[in-house]
Amino acid sequence: MIQQLKKIFNSLIRYDEENNVLSDNYQWFLTGENEVIGIDKKELTEKDVSILSSFLSPYNINLPILTKEEQQWKQLIHSGGQLAYFNAETAFRFVHFTFKKNELEPITFKEAVHEFFSKPVPILWENEHEGIIIEEQSPQLDEGISYEQIIDVLMSDLYVKINFFVGPFFNEQENIKQHYELIITTAPIVFSYSDKPVISYIDAVPSMLIDRTEPAFRNELIRVILGDLALDEELLHTIQTFMQCNLNISVTAKELYMHRNSLHYRLDKFNEKTGIDVRQFHEAMTVYLALLSNMHKED
């Protein structure tokens, strides 16, 4: 195919990592064989670009060139796990990351992340500021990896706020494409319900469920469970913090810089107004779903 295109576009070149620079003067594309090719923009019309984009993938020159392993993972995902020559040898998980546009060069982020692992991890970019880290489970070497610690170091060294949505480990590849797409589409939703920089898939399940319910049902939860307290931001913040601290009075009081007696007073106030004791797990879970609904309520 490349030879045929070369007959049409004389300026066509193959990208060679050792000898070429991804020039802004060229329009870059990724072939089905994961080969990067470029054509001088002066030789292309808008129609040419449109036609080429129908069977080639436009390539962002600001993103790192995919390694062989990253190419294989990309093909495995898009094939739905049906790839004869490549299989994940161990359990793996997808970790979605995002940071603000133009605050960090992708190659800088990639190099920084690799410092935390025993070997370079595959990274598949969605754009210049978000993508997926593919972490393969290796208990002997990487058991102590904490994305909270990675956040602390990266923010300290790079002065950039980064969010991680950490998926669960998988042993099978049958639904790999569906799971990959779920992580990509769910991450923005999950972070709209929380200001925590690192959120696990398990912790995100309640917000994922609430987001998939009808607005009418969410409004019903707010009305029935919270009532007039839906407007009491200070009290609701206290209740939510109490839940995030695993219903622990001492930890919550410390988190809120509040005396234990003052915290008990607020919990009692909520109980008096709603008839719900959030110190009981099942009642707390119901209130938590109402709080999530209240964060994205619709009039």
Wavefront OBJ file of the C-alpha trace (Angstrom):
o trace
v 0.000 0.000 0.000
v 2.788 2.414 0.890
v 4.432 1.917 -2.497
v 1.127 2.710 -4.209
v 0.711 5.866 -2.126
v 4.305 6.819 -2.950
v 3.366 6.885 -6.639
v 0.625 9.419 -5.848
v 2.439 11.479 -3.206
v 6.114 11.920 -4.085
v 6.988 13.403 -0.689
v 5.795 10.358 1.285
v 8.341 9.138 3.832
v 8.451 6.402 6.441
v 9.243 7.506 9.974
v 12.465 6.051 11.339
v 12.918 6.737 15.047
v 16.686 6.926 14.725
v 16.959 9.062 11.611
v 13.778 11.138 11.319
v 12.167 14.010 13.160
v 8.377 14.356 13.139
v 8.333 17.630 11.213
v 5.383 20.022 11.465
v 5.632 20.428 7.688
v 4.336 16.887 7.212
v 0.921 15.349 7.762
v 1.514 12.142 9.688
v -0.523 8.935 9.559
v -0.452 5.527 11.232
v -0.951 2.534 8.928
v -2.770 -0.685 9.779
v 0.658 -2.235 10.387
v 1.424 0.495 12.978
v 3.949 2.158 10.689
v 4.146 5.950 10.808
v 4.265 7.701 7.428
v 4.326 11.377 6.526
v 3.350 13.429 3.479
v 4.368 17.023 2.877
v 1.369 19.240 3.654
v 2.031 21.266 0.493
v 1.210 18.175 -1.546
v -2.118 17.541 0.202
v -5.542 19.042 -0.331
v -8.339 18.859 2.247
v -9.940 16.158 0.122
v -6.685 14.164 0.107
v -6.477 14.298 3.910
v -10.107 13.236 4.210
v -9.619 10.251 1.894
v -6.366 9.179 3.572
v -7.996 9.429 7.002
v -10.658 6.943 5.918
v -8.143 4.080 5.862
v -5.197 5.528 7.817
v -5.192 6.910 11.355
v -4.082 10.556 11.661
v -1.025 10.577 13.918
v -0.431 13.198 16.609
v 3.215 14.203 16.377
v 3.266 15.276 20.033
v 2.641 11.723 21.242
v 5.426 9.179 21.782
v 5.793 6.617 19.010
v 4.225 3.327 20.084
v 6.671 0.648 21.174
v 6.288 -2.860 19.775
v 4.612 -3.969 23.016
v 2.219 -1.005 22.929
v 1.334 -1.800 19.314
v 0.549 -5.385 20.312
v -1.637 -4.291 23.220
v -3.487 -1.860 20.971
v -4.145 -4.597 18.429
v -5.187 -7.035 21.169
v -7.698 -4.544 22.580
v -9.207 -3.597 19.227
v -9.456 -7.250 18.218
v -11.525 -7.944 21.323
v -8.867 -10.247 22.726
v -8.711 -12.363 19.568
v -5.053 -12.067 18.600
v -3.201 -15.262 17.744
v 0.369 -14.014 18.132
v 0.039 -11.988 21.353
v -1.553 -12.719 24.701
v -1.249 -11.162 28.137
v 0.902 -13.565 30.132
v -0.214 -12.349 33.571
v -3.148 -10.534 35.124
v -3.332 -6.895 34.039
v -5.300 -3.748 34.697
v -6.037 -0.503 32.889
v -5.231 2.707 34.751
v -6.722 5.852 33.222
v -4.756 9.064 33.711
v -5.536 12.654 32.903
v -3.952 16.065 33.402
v -4.743 19.532 32.104
v -4.039 20.374 28.479
v -0.641 21.871 27.665
v 0.667 21.472 31.231
v 2.899 18.473 30.574
v 4.625 16.948 27.566
v 3.473 13.356 26.957
v 7.047 12.089 26.680
v 7.903 13.702 30.039
v 4.927 12.015 31.686
v 5.842 8.662 30.151
v 9.441 8.852 31.352
v 8.337 9.882 34.851
v 5.829 7.023 35.157
v 8.393 4.446 34.038
v 10.562 5.353 37.033
v 8.033 3.695 39.357
v 8.046 0.297 37.661
v 10.618 -2.444 37.316
v 10.252 -2.249 33.525
v 8.616 0.208 31.084
v 4.833 -0.120 31.166
v 2.755 0.192 27.982
v 0.892 3.499 27.680
v -1.866 4.033 25.114
v -2.683 7.709 24.580
v -6.179 8.982 23.807
v -4.855 12.505 23.231
v -2.058 14.724 24.560
v -3.357 14.795 28.136
v -5.073 11.480 28.846
v -4.672 7.801 28.200
v -4.306 4.338 29.683
v -1.409 2.756 31.559
v -1.412 -1.038 31.185
v -0.056 -2.467 34.412
v 0.733 -6.164 34.461
v 0.549 -7.814 37.867
v 3.939 -8.798 39.240
v 3.631 -9.437 42.993
v 7.312 -10.053 43.577
v 8.458 -6.756 42.108
v 5.638 -4.221 41.994
v 3.423 -5.219 44.914
v 4.183 -1.977 46.713
v 3.201 0.340 43.856
v 0.757 2.968 45.072
v -0.812 5.440 42.678
v -1.287 7.825 45.611
v 2.495 7.836 46.035
v 3.001 8.284 42.308
v 0.651 11.289 42.425
v 2.608 12.843 45.302
v 5.951 12.455 43.540
v 4.733 13.641 40.131
v 3.003 16.691 41.602
v 6.136 17.497 43.574
v 8.519 17.041 40.630
v 6.365 18.220 37.720
v 3.970 20.640 39.482
v 1.042 19.156 37.588
v -2.241 17.837 38.980
v -2.826 14.303 37.722
v -5.803 11.985 38.251
v -5.720 8.182 38.153
v -8.768 5.928 37.770
v -7.431 2.486 38.695
v -9.217 -0.466 37.140
v -9.334 -4.008 38.573
v -6.900 -6.755 37.619
v -8.110 -9.112 34.876
v -6.991 -12.627 34.044
v -8.994 -13.091 30.851
v -9.078 -11.202 27.559
v -12.505 -12.071 26.198
v -14.101 -8.723 27.100
v -10.938 -6.647 26.953
v -12.226 -4.146 24.365
v -15.465 -3.551 26.268
v -13.598 -3.084 29.548
v -11.035 -0.729 27.960
v -13.783 1.460 26.512
v -15.649 1.413 29.839
v -12.589 2.712 31.696
v -12.093 5.469 29.090
v -15.712 6.682 29.156
v -16.270 6.231 32.895
v -13.198 8.085 34.188
v -14.547 11.637 33.565
v -17.850 10.670 35.196
v -16.147 9.219 38.257
v -14.047 12.333 38.844
v -17.116 14.552 38.528
v -18.353 12.905 41.747
v -15.102 13.133 43.700
v -12.150 15.449 44.200
v -9.807 12.588 45.146
v -6.831 12.351 42.740
v -6.850 8.539 42.793
v -10.057 6.503 42.594
v -10.269 2.728 42.394
v -12.858 0.904 40.321
v -14.415 -0.542 43.492
v -14.773 2.886 45.120
v -16.286 4.248 41.905
v -19.102 1.693 41.623
v -21.713 3.762 43.568
v -21.157 6.853 41.398
v -21.185 4.679 38.257
v -24.539 3.234 39.295
v -26.053 6.617 40.142
v -24.892 8.091 36.830
v -26.752 5.322 35.004
v -30.066 5.949 36.788
v -32.819 8.177 35.438
v -32.784 11.846 36.568
v -36.286 11.398 37.980
v -35.061 8.627 40.278
v -32.081 10.707 41.445
v -34.380 13.610 42.254
v -36.655 11.209 44.141
v -33.721 10.029 46.266
v -32.785 13.614 47.088
v -36.336 14.553 47.993
v -37.115 11.474 50.101
v -33.743 10.943 51.818
v -32.322 14.446 52.208
v -35.402 16.641 52.058
v -34.691 20.233 53.094
v -31.157 19.252 54.146
v -30.222 19.020 50.466
v -29.446 22.747 50.714
v -27.357 22.462 53.910
v -23.921 22.170 52.291
v -21.983 22.253 55.561
v -23.944 19.402 57.138
v -23.856 17.309 53.959
v -20.093 17.816 53.721
v -19.792 16.499 57.275
v -21.920 13.449 56.475
v -19.999 12.699 53.283
v -16.635 13.022 55.035
v -17.882 10.659 57.761
v -18.659 8.073 55.090
v -15.352 8.584 53.299
v -13.646 7.940 56.649
v -15.397 4.558 56.921
v -17.881 5.759 59.562
v -15.012 6.349 61.992
v -15.746 9.190 64.423
v -12.128 9.852 65.436
v -10.760 9.872 61.881
v -13.611 12.095 60.646
v -13.180 14.590 63.490
v -9.474 14.808 62.698
v -10.169 15.229 58.975
v -12.637 18.064 59.658
v -10.534 19.652 62.445
v -13.564 19.219 64.675
v -14.124 18.038 68.249
v -15.710 14.591 68.528
v -18.660 16.037 70.464
v -19.329 18.559 67.686
v -19.298 15.759 65.133
v -21.710 13.689 67.231
v -23.986 16.729 67.422
v -24.099 17.040 63.622
v -24.768 13.332 63.138
v -27.560 13.529 65.704
v -28.963 16.579 63.933
v -29.075 14.674 60.644
v -30.759 11.744 62.410
v -33.341 14.057 63.985
v -34.170 15.753 60.670
v -34.287 12.633 58.480
v -34.858 9.717 60.827
v -31.719 8.092 59.403
v -28.727 7.081 61.527
v -25.679 7.224 59.262
v -23.669 5.388 61.928
v -25.428 2.239 60.688
v -23.862 0.864 57.494
v -27.014 0.157 55.464
v -28.562 3.510 56.314
v -25.267 5.236 55.532
v -25.167 3.546 52.117
v -28.630 4.844 51.278
v -27.650 8.369 52.277
v -24.421 8.097 50.278
v -26.376 7.333 47.101
v -28.598 10.337 47.816
v -25.517 12.534 48.303
v -24.117 11.405 44.949
v -27.471 12.163 43.337
v -27.454 15.607 44.932
v -24.097 16.396 43.326
v -25.673 16.153 39.862
v -29.289 16.932 40.525
v -31.502 18.174 37.707
v -34.331 20.648 38.145
l 1 2 3 4 5 6 7 8 9 10 11 12 13 14 15 16 17 18 19 20 21 22 23 24 25 26 27 28 29 30 31 32 33 34 35 36 37 38 39 40 41 42 43 44 45 46 47 48 49 50 51 52 53 54 55 56 57 58 59 60 61 62 63 64 65 66 67 68 69 70 71 72 73 74 75 76 77 78 79 80 81 82 83 84 85 86 87 88 89 90 91 92 93 94 95 96 97 98 99 100 101 102 103 104 105 106 107 108 109 110 111 112 113 114 115 116 117 118 119 120 121 122 123 124 125 126 127 128 129 130 131 132 133 134 135 136 137 138 139 140 141 142 143 144 145 146 147 148 149 150 151 152 153 154 155 156 157 158 159 160 161 162 163 164 165 166 167 168 169 170 171 172 173 174 175 176 177 178 179 180 181 182 183 184 185 186 187 188 189 190 191 192 193 194 195 196 197 198 199 200 201 202 203 204 205 206 207 208 209 210 211 212 213 214 215 216 217 218 219 220 221 222 223 224 225 226 227 228 229 230 231 232 233 234 235 236 237 238 239 240 241 242 243 244 245 246 247 248 249 250 251 252 253 254 255 256 257 258 259 260 261 262 263 264 265 266 267 268 269 270 271 272 273 274 275 276 277 278 279 280 281 282 283 284 285 286 287 288 289 290 291 292 293 294 295 296 297 298 299
